[in-house]
């Protein structure tokens, strides 16, 4: 009877396996674009080539000419040939808040790619109100000053200090895992209780007003060998709607298969004909001394 039960259990497990077909011969490399830019800075675009699932990325950076068109609010402002140097090209234009930019690139042997995004308005700020020490957590209270327009945010925290390296003492910075009792952060199943190095949220619940958020940092997360912390820094990025959706999809895709937030599909960003992202954001930071 036990053997019969074991056989039935093995059949169930086999039946639950999901077979994903993989055709190595049909692989065609695509151009990978990573362009995450802030207003009032030159437009930087990093370019690379996608590789097979079972392949290895090339250690050689792209060095080639590329045709680029850039439209600002439907008006063409750049149309020419540029040189990709060590996988990066810098366009002679400083992006402006509130504008929509449309990028078109042509590089030989790759499909033509297109992408568009709006630059967020620069009118958000963040304050660190208090920091206190509990038995298990350090607690930070912060305030986000939200404008009346719809906004989307990415928040991260780091700690800076001195670290012994051999006989020398050097400055170093580490990202910090944190959590919150406020139910406004988008989290995966794995980070709801354990915390995350990155938090996403929108302003649907507090549009146009100040929002106070309580942050918790496990004290044990700051016990870094040979490191003495001096300051906390909280960075708040006001991101475009498409960049927010991109990060949300990544969070959903990293949930365990079958979970309520699981997303099945390839994450391609907003690049048509290629991979990666062409996004804009504003960044605000506030620093407070670590005095404990």
Rosetta blueprint (number, residue, H / E / L):
1 X L
2 X H
3 X H
4 X H
5 X H
6 X H
7 X H
8 X H
9 X H
10 X H
11 X H
12 X H
13 X H
14 X H
15 X H
16 X H
17 X L
18 X L
19 X L
20 X L
21 X L
22 X L
23 X L
24 X H
25 X H
26 X H
27 X L
28 X L
29 X L
30 X L
31 X E
32 X E
33 X E
34 X E
35 X E
36 X E
37 X E
38 X L
39 X L
40 X L
41 X L
42 X E
43 X E
44 X E
45 X E
46 X E
47 X E
48 X E
49 X E
50 X L
51 X L
52 X L
53 X L
54 X L
55 X L
56 X L
57 X L
58 X L
59 X L
60 X L
61 X L
62 X L
63 X L
64 X E
65 X E
66 X E
67 X E
68 X E
69 X E
70 X E
71 X E
72 X E
73 X L
74 X L
75 X E
76 X E
77 X E
78 X E
79 X E
80 X E
81 X E
82 X E
83 X E
84 X E
85 X E
86 X L
87 X L
88 X E
89 X E
90 X E
91 X E
92 X E
93 X E
94 X E
95 X L
96 X L
97 X L
98 X L
99 X L
100 X E
101 X E
102 X E
103 X E
104 X E
105 X E
106 X E
107 X L
108 X L
109 X L
110 X L
111 X L
112 X L
113 X E
114 X E
115 X E
116 X E
117 X E
118 X E
119 X L
120 X L
121 X L
122 X L
123 X L
124 X L
125 X E
126 X E
127 X E
128 X E
129 X E
130 X E
131 X E
132 X E
133 X E
134 X L
135 X L
136 X L
137 X E
138 X E
139 X E
140 X E
141 X E
142 X E
143 X E
144 X E
145 X E
146 X L
147 X L
148 X L
149 X L
150 X L
151 X L
152 X E
153 X E
154 X E
155 X E
156 X E
157 X E
158 X E
159 X E
160 X E
161 X E
162 X E
163 X E
164 X E
165 X E
166 X L
167 X L
168 X E
169 X E
170 X E
171 X E
172 X E
173 X E
174 X E
175 X E
176 X L
177 X L
178 X E
179 X E
180 X E
181 X L
182 X L
183 X L
184 X L
185 X L
186 X E
187 X L
188 X L
189 X L
190 X L
191 X L
192 X L
193 X L
194 X L
195 X L
196 X E
197 X L
198 X L
199 X E
200 X E
201 X E
202 X E
203 X L
204 X L
205 X L
206 X L
207 X L
208 X L
209 X L
210 X E
211 X E
212 X E
213 X E
214 X E
215 X E
216 X E
217 X E
218 X E
219 X H
220 X H
221 X H
222 X H
223 X L
224 X L
225 X L
226 X L
227 X E
228 X E
229 X E
230 X E
231 X E
232 X E
233 X E
234 X E
235 X E
236 X E
237 X E
238 X E
239 X E
240 X L
241 X H
242 X H
243 X H
244 X H
245 X H
246 X H
247 X H
248 X H
249 X H
250 X H
251 X H
252 X H
253 X H
254 X L
255 X L
256 X L
257 X L
258 X L
259 X L
260 X L
261 X L
262 X L
263 X L
264 X L
265 X L
266 X L
267 X L
268 X L
269 X L
270 X L
271 X L
272 X E
273 X L
274 X L
275 X E
276 X E
277 X E
278 X E
279 X E
280 X E
281 X E
282 X E
283 X E
284 X E
285 X E
286 X E
287 X E
288 X E
289 X E
290 X L
291 X L
292 X L
